[in-house]
Amino acid sequence: MRFRHLILLPLLLSVSASPFVHAQAQRPTLAVVGGRILDGYGGPPVENGVILVSGERIVSVGRLGDVVIPPGTPTVDANGMTVMPGLIDMHVHLHILGHGDYKRWDELYGTRDATLVMPIAAKQLLMAGVTTARDLGARLDDILSVKRRIAAGEIPGPRLFVSGPFIQHATYEAYEKDFRWGVTGAEDARQKVQRIIDAGVDFIKLIDQDQMTTDEVRAVVETAHKNGRPVVAHAHRMAEIRIGLDHGVDGFEHTGLGTAPGYPEDILQRLRERNSALYWTPTISPLFTLYESGTVFPERLDDPSWREGMPADMADEIRRSLRAIPQLPYYALFPSRLPILPTKFRQLRETGVRTMIGTDAGIPAMFHGDATWREMVKWRELGVPPMEIIQSATLWPARFLKAEDRIGVLAAGRYADIILVRGDPLTDMTVMRDVRAVIQGGKRIR
């Protein structure tokens, strides 16, 4: 049924009436009409749906005919499309754009993170339908500046939740000291964690916690929790996971770089015991994507879409850095790592921990404009039901972020963060690459 044939009537209460009474009293400023609505809750889709928006928030969601559109309301035609909550990518890095050599990238652009690099990454994510993202590793002042500018509407980008610098025992190289903060002793750990919390970060990110002392890890987690901040930790090695579990971290990142063929039973049992409160962002696709870009389909690197918004010299520099992907130092590890990823991913899901979509966007060949849908497609290839994948990119991240009252679902009172995808991701997840419209906070961005 096409909305242009309707007789528009005064606004009535919808089946999803808002608890925010004042929002109902406001005249709608936008209506998304037609299409199939997946609201993020996992229930049956709403066919021939309508979403009414007033200002930056949703007023009502329901079927065409049940939700009545006031005359003169601006509309977005969603016929033939799937209407979804804006995606939430739970692991991105805005300060890198897919370059193959971290040190050279930092030498070239490290002083222009906030003014050049991060705005490019942020816009690419938003244009791909990512309306919220969690940045897990960047220079403190730069990422907080970009977060504020996005929130103020000065530059386009996802709503940001950020960790600032990694917390670890020691930095790897001197050039990394601004975004990898090493700690020496429990008191130093407490002071540095408190410093970034006071600056305004949303999370603390631990890496290489198996190289830290017990007192250092305890100080990090206790300081974060005392200030109401979650802690997420790397999970490449079994020792990292065990230590993270010992100290009560709130989430884990990654599955892929460790050599173990699967998770041992002691870890799996502890995950089962904590599964109702523990979240995991496995970042499955990066190894596959880099391998495919280097061996299976190198032509992907000549796709102009990842260059969008970049100065030509920057894009050329990135392309040169990826001209010989098989020669990158870590590429030799892939043949031994890729076969074990599906097993580890299946083990995680079977424990019941809540898995979330995250991509490591920004690392070599993981471009911000296509990383999120690639992760979703890879999950589908590994047997995850489509609705579960969608919730892992909407509802569950919103709950982890303690922001379900604002984002992650299409419901009255929430921010109008809405994307339109041509096709049906419930039968073909690859349609997630074809985002036709992006609405953020009630404003159409794309």
C-alpha positions as CSV (number, residue, x, y, z in Angstrom):
1,M,0.0,0.0,0.0
2,R,1.5,3.3,-1.0
3,F,1.1,6.2,1.4
4,R,0.3,8.8,-1.3
5,H,-3.1,7.3,-1.7
6,L,-4.1,7.8,1.9
7,I,-6.4,10.5,3.2
8,L,-4.4,12.1,6.0
9,L,-6.2,12.6,9.3
10,P,-5.4,14.3,12.6
11,L,-2.8,12.5,14.8
12,L,-4.3,9.8,17.0
13,L,-2.6,7.8,19.7
14,S,-0.7,4.8,18.2
15,V,-0.4,1.3,19.5
16,S,3.0,2.3,20.8
17,A,2.0,5.4,22.6
18,S,4.9,7.2,24.2
19,P,5.4,7.5,28.0
20,F,6.7,10.9,27.2
21,V,3.4,12.8,27.2
22,H,5.0,16.1,26.1
23,A,6.3,14.4,23.0
24,Q,2.8,13.4,22.0
25,A,1.6,16.9,22.3
26,Q,4.1,18.1,19.7
27,R,3.3,18.1,16.0
28,P,5.3,15.5,14.1
29,T,8.2,16.8,12.0
30,L,8.8,13.7,10.0
31,A,7.1,10.4,9.0
32,V,8.8,7.3,7.7
33,V,6.1,5.6,5.8
34,G,5.8,2.2,4.2
35,G,8.3,-0.7,4.3
36,R,8.9,-3.4,6.9
37,I,9.9,-2.2,10.4
38,L,12.3,-4.2,12.5
39,D,12.1,-2.4,15.8
40,G,15.1,-4.1,17.5
41,Y,13.1,-6.1,20.1
42,G,13.1,-9.3,18.0
43,G,9.4,-9.7,17.6
44,P,7.5,-10.0,14.3
45,P,8.2,-7.3,11.7
46,V,5.7,-4.5,11.3
47,E,4.6,-4.6,7.6
48,N,3.5,-1.4,5.9
49,G,4.8,0.5,8.9
50,V,4.9,4.1,10.0
51,I,7.3,5.9,12.3
52,L,6.3,9.4,13.4
53,V,9.0,11.7,14.6
54,S,8.8,14.9,16.6
55,G,12.0,16.8,16.7
56,E,14.8,14.4,17.6
57,R,12.6,11.7,19.1
58,I,10.1,9.1,17.9
59,V,6.5,9.8,18.8
60,S,4.9,6.5,17.6
61,V,5.6,3.3,15.7
62,G,2.9,1.1,14.1
63,R,1.1,-0.1,11.0
64,L,-0.1,2.2,8.3
65,G,-3.7,3.0,9.2
66,D,-3.2,2.5,12.9
67,V,-0.8,5.4,13.1
68,V,-2.4,8.4,11.4
69,I,-0.2,11.1,9.8
70,P,-1.2,14.7,10.2
71,P,-1.6,16.7,7.0
72,G,1.6,18.4,5.9
73,T,4.0,16.1,7.7
74,P,7.2,15.7,5.7
75,T,7.6,12.1,4.7
76,V,10.3,9.6,3.8
77,D,9.0,6.8,1.5
78,A,10.2,3.5,2.8
79,N,8.2,1.2,0.4
80,G,10.3,-1.8,-0.7
81,M,12.7,-1.3,2.2
82,T,13.5,-2.5,5.7
83,V,13.3,0.1,8.4
84,M,15.6,-0.5,11.3
85,P,17.2,1.2,14.3
86,G,20.5,2.9,13.5
87,L,23.4,0.4,13.8
88,I,25.7,0.5,16.8
89,D,29.3,-0.6,16.1
90,M,30.9,-1.5,19.4
91,H,34.5,-1.5,18.4
92,V,36.0,1.2,16.1
93,H,39.1,3.3,16.0
94,L,38.5,6.8,14.5
95,H,42.2,7.8,14.5
96,I,43.2,5.3,11.8
97,L,41.7,4.7,8.3
98,G,42.8,1.3,7.2
99,H,46.5,2.1,6.6
100,G,48.8,-0.9,6.7
101,D,51.6,0.6,8.7
102,Y,50.6,2.1,12.1
103,K,53.9,3.9,12.7
104,R,54.1,5.6,9.3
105,W,50.4,6.6,9.6
106,D,51.1,8.2,13.0
107,E,54.1,10.0,11.6
108,L,52.0,11.4,8.8
109,Y,48.7,12.2,10.5
110,G,49.1,11.7,14.2
111,T,48.9,15.4,14.9
112,R,45.8,15.8,12.8
113,D,43.6,13.2,14.4
114,A,40.9,15.6,15.7
115,T,41.0,18.0,12.7
116,L,41.3,15.6,9.8
117,V,41.4,11.9,10.4
118,M,38.6,11.3,12.9
119,P,36.0,13.5,11.1
120,I,36.6,11.4,8.0
121,A,36.1,8.1,9.8
122,A,33.0,9.4,11.7
123,K,31.3,10.6,8.5
124,Q,32.0,7.3,6.8
125,L,30.5,5.3,9.7
126,L,27.4,7.5,9.7
127,M,26.8,7.2,6.0
128,A,27.0,3.4,6.4
129,G,24.1,3.5,8.9
130,V,26.2,3.5,12.1
131,T,24.4,6.1,14.2
132,T,26.2,5.2,17.4
133,A,29.8,3.8,17.9
134,R,32.2,2.9,20.7
135,D,35.7,4.1,20.1
136,L,38.2,1.9,22.0
137,G,41.6,3.5,21.8
138,A,42.7,7.0,20.8
139,R,44.5,10.1,22.2
140,L,42.4,11.5,25.0
141,D,42.0,15.1,24.0
142,D,41.4,14.3,20.4
143,I,38.6,11.7,20.8
144,L,36.8,13.8,23.5
145,S,37.0,16.8,21.2
146,V,35.5,14.9,18.3
147,K,32.8,13.4,20.6
148,R,31.8,16.9,21.7
149,R,31.8,18.3,18.2
150,I,29.5,15.5,16.9
151,A,27.2,16.0,19.9
152,A,27.0,19.7,19.1
153,G,26.2,19.1,15.5
154,E,29.4,20.7,14.3
155,I,30.5,17.6,12.3
156,P,28.6,14.5,11.2
157,G,29.2,11.2,12.9
158,P,27.8,8.6,15.2
159,R,26.9,9.3,18.8
160,L,30.2,8.4,20.5
161,F,31.0,6.4,23.6
162,V,34.8,6.4,24.1
163,S,37.6,4.9,26.2
164,G,40.4,7.2,25.4
165,P,43.9,5.6,25.7
166,F,44.4,1.9,26.3
167,I,45.5,1.0,29.8
168,Q,48.3,-1.6,29.8
169,H,51.6,-2.5,31.5
170,A,53.9,-0.8,29.0
171,T,53.6,0.8,25.6
172,Y,54.9,-1.1,22.6
173,E,56.8,1.8,20.9
174,A,57.5,5.4,21.8
175,Y,55.2,6.9,19.3
176,E,52.2,5.1,20.9
177,K,52.6,6.7,24.4
178,D,49.8,9.2,23.9
179,F,47.2,6.5,23.2
180,R,48.7,3.6,25.1
181,W,49.2,4.5,28.8
182,G,51.5,2.2,30.6
183,V,51.1,1.8,34.4
184,T,53.7,1.0,37.0
185,G,52.2,-0.1,40.2
186,A,48.7,0.1,41.7
187,E,48.8,3.8,42.6
188,D,49.9,4.8,39.2
189,A,47.1,2.7,37.7
190,R,44.5,4.4,39.9
191,Q,45.8,7.8,39.1
192,K,45.8,7.3,35.3
193,V,42.3,5.7,35.3
194,Q,40.9,8.5,37.4
195,R,42.5,11.1,35.1
196,I,40.8,9.8,32.0
197,I,37.5,9.3,33.9
198,D,37.7,12.9,35.1
199,A,38.3,14.0,31.5
200,G,35.0,12.4,30.4
201,V,35.5,8.9,29.0
202,D,32.7,6.4,29.1
203,F,34.8,3.2,29.5
204,I,38.2,1.9,30.5
205,K,39.9,-0.4,28.1
206,L,42.5,-2.9,29.4
207,I,44.9,-4.7,27.1
208,D,47.6,-7.2,27.9
209,Q,46.3,-7.5,31.4
210,D,48.2,-10.8,31.7
211,Q,51.4,-8.7,31.7
212,M,50.2,-6.6,34.5
213,T,50.4,-7.3,38.2
214,T,47.4,-8.4,40.1
215,D,47.4,-5.2,42.1
216,E,47.6,-3.1,38.9
217,V,44.6,-4.9,37.3
218,R,42.6,-4.7,40.6
219,A,43.3,-1.0,40.9
220,V,42.1,-0.3,37.3
221,V,38.9,-2.2,37.7
222,E,38.1,-1.0,41.2
223,T,38.7,2.7,40.2
224,A,36.6,2.4,37.1
225,H,33.7,0.7,38.9
226,K,33.9,3.1,41.8
227,N,33.3,5.9,39.2
228,G,30.5,4.0,37.5
229,R,32.5,3.1,34.4
230,P,32.6,-0.3,32.8
231,V,35.9,-2.0,31.9
232,V,36.4,-4.0,28.7
233,A,39.4,-6.1,28.2
234,H,41.3,-7.8,25.3
235,A,40.7,-11.5,25.0
236,H,43.3,-12.7,22.5
237,R,45.0,-15.0,25.0
238,M,43.5,-17.4,27.6
239,A,45.5,-15.7,30.4
240,E,44.0,-12.4,29.5
241,I,40.5,-13.9,29.8
242,R,41.1,-15.6,33.1
243,I,42.6,-12.4,34.6
244,G,39.7,-10.4,33.3
245,L,37.2,-12.8,34.8
246,D,39.1,-12.9,38.1
247,H,38.7,-9.1,38.5
248,G,35.2,-8.7,37.2
249,V,35.6,-6.9,33.9
250,D,32.3,-6.1,32.1
251,G,33.2,-7.2,28.6
252,F,35.8,-8.7,26.4
253,E,37.0,-7.8,22.9
254,H,38.2,-10.0,20.0
255,T,38.6,-13.8,19.5
256,G,41.2,-14.2,16.8
257,L,44.9,-13.7,17.5
258,G,45.5,-16.4,20.1
259,T,46.9,-19.8,19.1
260,A,44.6,-22.0,21.1
261,P,42.2,-24.1,18.9
262,G,39.3,-23.3,21.2
263,Y,38.4,-22.1,24.7
264,P,39.2,-24.5,27.5
265,E,36.5,-25.8,29.7
266,D,37.4,-23.8,32.8
267,I,36.9,-20.6,30.9
268,L,33.7,-21.8,29.2
269,Q,32.3,-22.7,32.6
270,R,33.0,-19.3,34.1
271,L,31.5,-17.7,31.1
272,R,28.3,-19.7,31.6
273,E,28.2,-18.7,35.2
274,R,28.4,-15.0,34.3
275,N,26.5,-15.0,31.0
276,S,23.6,-12.9,32.0
277,A,25.9,-10.0,32.9
278,L,28.9,-10.5,30.5
279,Y,29.2,-9.0,27.0
280,W,31.6,-9.9,24.3
281,T,32.5,-8.1,21.0
282,P,34.3,-10.9,19.0
283,T,35.3,-8.8,15.9
284,I,35.2,-11.9,13.7
285,S,35.5,-10.2,10.3
286,P,38.9,-8.3,10.3
287,L,41.1,-11.3,9.7
288,F,38.8,-12.6,7.0
289,T,38.6,-9.2,5.3
290,L,42.3,-8.6,5.3
291,Y,43.0,-12.1,4.0
292,E,40.4,-11.7,1.3
293,S,41.7,-8.3,0.4
294,G,45.2,-9.6,0.0
295,T,44.6,-13.0,-1.7
296,V,41.0,-13.6,-2.8
297,F,39.8,-10.2,-4.2
298,P,42.5,-7.5,-4.1
299,E,40.3,-5.5,-6.5
300,R,38.3,-4.4,-3.4
301,L,41.2,-2.1,-2.6
302,D,40.5,-0.1,-5.8
303,D,36.9,0.5,-4.9
304,P,36.6,4.3,-4.7
305,S,34.0,4.1,-1.9
306,W,36.5,3.9,0.9
307,R,38.2,7.1,-0.3
308,E,35.1,9.2,0.3
309,G,35.9,12.4,2.2
310,M,39.7,11.9,2.0
311,P,42.2,14.2,0.5
312,A,43.6,12.4,-2.6
313,D,47.2,12.2,-1.2
314,M,45.9,10.5,2.0
315,A,43.9,7.9,0.0
316,D,46.9,7.3,-2.2
317,E,49.1,6.8,0.9
318,I,46.6,4.2,2.3
319,R,46.4,2.4,-1.0
320,R,50.2,2.2,-1.3
321,S,50.4,0.8,2.3
322,L,48.2,-2.1,1.2
323,R,49.8,-2.9,-2.1
324,A,51.4,-6.0,-0.7
325,I,49.1,-7.2,2.1
326,P,50.7,-10.8,2.2
327,Q,54.0,-9.2,3.2
328,L,52.5,-7.5,6.3
329,P,54.2,-9.1,9.4
330,Y,51.1,-10.6,10.9
331,Y,49.6,-11.9,7.6
332,A,51.7,-15.1,7.9
333,L,49.7,-16.0,11.0
334,F,46.3,-16.1,9.2
335,P,46.4,-19.7,7.8
336,S,46.7,-21.0,11.4
337,R,44.2,-18.5,12.9
338,L,41.3,-18.4,10.4
339,P,40.3,-22.1,10.7
340,I,39.8,-21.8,14.5
341,L,37.7,-18.7,14.5
342,P,34.4,-20.4,13.7
343,T,34.9,-22.8,16.6
344,K,35.7,-20.2,19.1
345,F,32.8,-18.0,18.0
346,R,30.4,-21.0,18.3
347,Q,31.8,-21.7,21.8
348,L,31.2,-18.2,22.9
349,R,27.6,-18.1,21.7
350,E,26.9,-21.5,23.4
351,T,27.9,-20.1,26.8
352,G,25.1,-17.5,26.5
353,V,27.3,-14.4,26.9
354,R,25.8,-11.6,24.9
355,T,27.8,-11.0,21.7
356,M,27.8,-7.6,20.0
357,I,28.7,-6.4,16.6
358,G,32.1,-4.6,16.5
359,T,34.6,-4.4,13.7
360,D,37.9,-2.9,14.7
361,A,37.2,-0.4,11.9
362,G,40.4,1.5,11.1
363,I,42.9,-1.3,11.3
364,P,44.5,-2.4,8.0
365,A,41.9,-2.7,5.2
366,M,39.0,-2.4,7.6
367,F,37.5,0.8,6.2
368,H,34.8,2.5,8.3
369,G,32.4,2.7,5.4
370,D,32.0,-1.0,4.9
371,A,33.3,-2.7,8.1
372,T,30.0,-3.0,10.0
373,W,28.0,-4.8,7.3
374,R,30.9,-7.1,6.6
375,E,30.9,-8.2,10.3
376,M,27.1,-8.8,10.1
377,V,27.5,-10.9,6.9
378,K,30.3,-12.9,8.4
379,W,28.1,-13.7,11.5
380,R,25.4,-14.9,9.1
381,E,27.9,-17.1,7.2
382,L,28.8,-18.6,10.6
383,G,25.2,-19.6,11.3
384,V,23.9,-16.8,13.5
385,P,20.1,-16.2,12.9
386,P,19.5,-12.9,11.2
387,M,17.3,-11.4,13.9
388,E,20.0,-12.1,16.5
389,I,22.6,-10.4,14.3
390,I,20.4,-7.3,14.0
391,Q,19.9,-7.2,17.8
392,S,23.6,-7.6,18.3
393,A,24.0,-4.4,16.4
394,T,21.1,-2.5,18.0
395,L,19.4,-3.7,21.2
396,W,22.2,-5.4,23.0
397,P,24.8,-2.7,22.5
398,A,22.2,-0.1,23.7
399,R,21.7,-2.2,26.9
400,F,25.4,-2.5,27.5
401,L,25.7,1.2,27.1
402,K,22.8,1.7,29.5
403,A,21.2,3.7,26.8
404,E,18.2,1.6,25.7
405,D,15.9,4.5,26.8
406,R,17.5,6.6,24.1
407,I,18.9,4.3,21.3
408,G,19.0,0.8,19.9
409,V,15.2,0.3,19.3
410,L,12.5,2.0,17.4
411,A,10.0,3.0,20.1
412,A,8.2,6.1,21.3
413,G,10.4,8.4,23.3
414,R,13.7,7.1,21.8
415,Y,16.0,9.1,19.6
416,A,14.9,8.9,15.9
417,D,18.0,7.1,14.8
418,I,16.6,5.2,11.8
419,I,18.1,3.6,8.7
420,L,16.4,2.3,5.6
421,V,17.9,-0.7,3.8
422,R,16.9,-1.8,0.3
423,G,15.9,-5.4,0.7
424,D,15.3,-7.9,3.5
425,P,18.2,-8.7,5.9
426,L,16.2,-11.5,7.4
427,T,16.6,-13.5,4.2
428,D,19.8,-11.9,2.8
429,M,22.2,-10.1,5.2
430,T,24.3,-8.8,2.4
431,V,21.6,-6.1,1.8
432,M,23.1,-4.3,4.8
433,R,25.7,-2.9,2.4
434,D,22.9,-0.9,0.7
435,V,21.8,1.7,3.2
436,R,19.5,4.1,1.3
437,A,18.6,6.5,4.1
438,V,20.1,7.5,7.4
439,I,18.1,9.6,10.0
440,Q,19.9,10.6,13.2
441,G,18.1,12.5,15.9
442,G,15.1,13.1,13.6
443,K,17.3,14.7,10.8
444,R,17.8,13.0,7.5
445,I,21.6,12.7,7.0
446,R,21.5,10.6,3.9
